[in-house]
Each structure stands twice: as structure tokens, then as C-alpha cells.
Amino acid sequence: MAEDTATQERRLPRVLILDGGLGTTLEDVFHRDISTPLWSARPIEQDPEVIIEAHLAFLRAGARIISTATYQSAFTTFEKSGYTRPDAVCIMRKAVTLAQTAKTRFLAERSDVRPGDVHIALALGPYGATLHANEFDGLYPPPFGPGGSHNHFAPGEDALCAQSIQALESFHLDRLRVFAGDAQTWDALDWVAFETLPLAREVTAVRRAMRVLLGELAARPDACGRKRWWISTVHPSGVFPGRASDGGVMTAGAVARAVLGRADPALAVPDGVGVNCTGVRHLPGLLAEVAAAVAEECGDAKPWLVLYPNGREWDVTAQSWVALGAGEEDAAEAWATALAEAAAPYAGQHDIWQGLILGGCCKSGPKEISALAQLTCTSHA
């Protein structure tokens, strides 16, 4: 007997719309110069209202998850910009407050939207985001990496690799403690998003850091809650930057196993796995590998699939962003259509995915998110 519509809808994965690229939106839509080590975090102190307005623009476009302006926030990047450590803590926490303010204003505008429909994600980039675009090649200096022109440790360099993972774990844990250390800040968050990770060992480091943090939270008397979290990786030109120990390419399936594998109890398991800051045209091939790995690795534990590709393609020769459509007038619709089509095969896989989170990364603004929201049937977690 055929299932009724209500039963079918309950079985289908939920779809949530994520916002777009906050940094490039501040540049392209709000015409702010953010060319500093802090990038999108720069206006938090100097121009906080523009951060709120950017969040609001995405919410009004149809996003129901907004990301904090903290992607490049780390003590080292604040030090480069002349801030003390206490100042850095205050500014990082203020980024969450600004997102919460935007949520409050939006809910006042829209009586049809419930508070639980709007989520705030703590955006945390990789260690490479504190360097010069090294999140795209994973070339980290010691002790975070081997240095030089390689991003992997050779066979026999196990001690150096372990040292690298420990350094990366400390880097991520230090930042997490800034936000978890204040109950009001932590309570405002719904998700923690580790974004644009280029290395499997950094994935391991993040999972270790989250295991430590979850233990600390569980032991606290104020009972700060566990947050859902995801890890998304970057695949420039459709290829993961991190190399295996033999120098070979890591497939998207192997990366997904690194994100979700359950064999090591020292590694916390994220609620979602994804791809971001990657050309949308690369998604179909990557997702086929990811889905196969998830079906094999996760069993009954269904993760979220998180996809937020770039809104434009980077032309290496011209050193510029290129629209997907025939021209700028239809670029947003062309991008949204490509993303929706890439995600469509997985929207019905209720036995594999808890739900889908779809949004944009660099060069995707409110216009792109609006086009995506109109194409996508959304529901709320």
C-alpha cells in the first residue's frame, strides 16, 4: 500500500538554507574594505551594524542558518592586527552577539517565523586561514605541518605528524574555549561549523578538540549544552589538497571517512559532513564518492549533508571570479540551479542523511541565497 503524503514527508531529509559568503558580501554588497588579517571579523568592533545588516540580508533572502563573522578569528590574527588577548576574546564573543541581534530583529519583522526556525552557526576556519590563503593548499609551517612545498609527512615521520596534530588540536581547542567559556555566548549558538579544512590530519585534530571540549562541557555545573557541528572540506578544482603519506591524492570518499569514522574513541563524531569553498560544477563527482562512503561508514547514524560552494568560479589564468551564467543578470539563478541539481539525488536518501544544509561560500550573496531558497523546498529542524 502506498504511503500517505504525511508519512513520505516525515521520511524525507530536512533541508535548511545556509547563508552565503559573509566576507565577500561585506565587500561586494556593503562595499567595505576587509583586506586585513581579520577579514570579515574586522567590522565586529569598528562597524558592527554592517555585520548585523549582512546577517539580516541573508535572513530576508531566505537563509535560516547564519554564520558568525569568526572564520579567521584566532589569537594570532588578532595579534597581527594589534589587539591584546583579552580584546580578542571580547571581539570574538561579540560576533555571536551581533548574529543574535540580527536574529532578534528578523523575528520582529516576521511574525510567521518561529525563534527555533533561525539558527546561528559558529564559523571556524582552518589554521591555514590565519596564514595567506593556505586553507587552499594545506602548506603549514612547523609544528603545524612539514613546511616547504609538501603538505604531508613522509613514511617514517610519524612523530612529526603526531606533533602536527597536537599543535592543530591546541589551535582549535583554544578558539572553542573562547566561546564555550561564556554561557551566554554558547547558549546563543545552534551549530559549530568547521569550514574549508584542507588536510585529513586537521580533521583528526578538530575531532580531538571537540572530544575534549564535550568532556569539559559535560563536567561543568552550568550544564552548557552540546551543539550540533559539522566539518566541511575544500576541494579546489575538484581535488582535496591534502595528500596521503605516499603523496597520492585522497579521494572525497577517503576524506568523508576521515570526517565520520568511528573506530577511534578519542575522536568526536560530527553531526554533518560537507564541502565548501569549491566550484559548484565539481559537486556531482565529489558527492557520489561522499555518499558511498557515508552509506558504508555510518550505518544507522545519519549525518547531515552540508554543501556551500562558491558563487563564482575562480579563473586561474585571468585571476578573477567568473559567473556561471551567460551574464551577471542570470548568474545567481544559474548557480542556484546547479547547486539544487547537484543536491537533488540525495534529498530522497532518508536512510542515509539526517537532512541537507545548502548555502554558499565566496562570491555568493543575498541574491544567490534568494534564488536558492526559491528553488528549494525548505523545512526546519
Secondary structure, 3 states (H helix, E strand, C coil): CCCCHHHHHHHCCEEEEECCCHHHHHHHCCCCCCCCCCHHHCHHHHCHHHHHHHHHHHHHHCCCEEECCCCCCCHHHHHHCCCCHHHHHHHHHHHHHHHHHHHHHHHHHCCCCCHHHCEEEEEECCHHHHCCCHHHCCCCCCCCCCCCCCCCCCCCCHHHHHHHHHHHHHHHHHHHHHHHCCHHHHHHCCEEEEEEECCHHHHHHHHHHHHHHHHHHHHCCCCCCCCEEEEEECCHHHCCCCECCCCCECCHHHHHHHHHCCCCCCCCCCCEEEEECCCHHHHHHHHHHHHHHHHHHCCCCCCEEEEECCCCEEECCCCEEECCCCCHHHHHHHHHHHHHHHHHHHHCCCCCCCEEEECCCCCCCHHHHHHHHHHCCCCCC
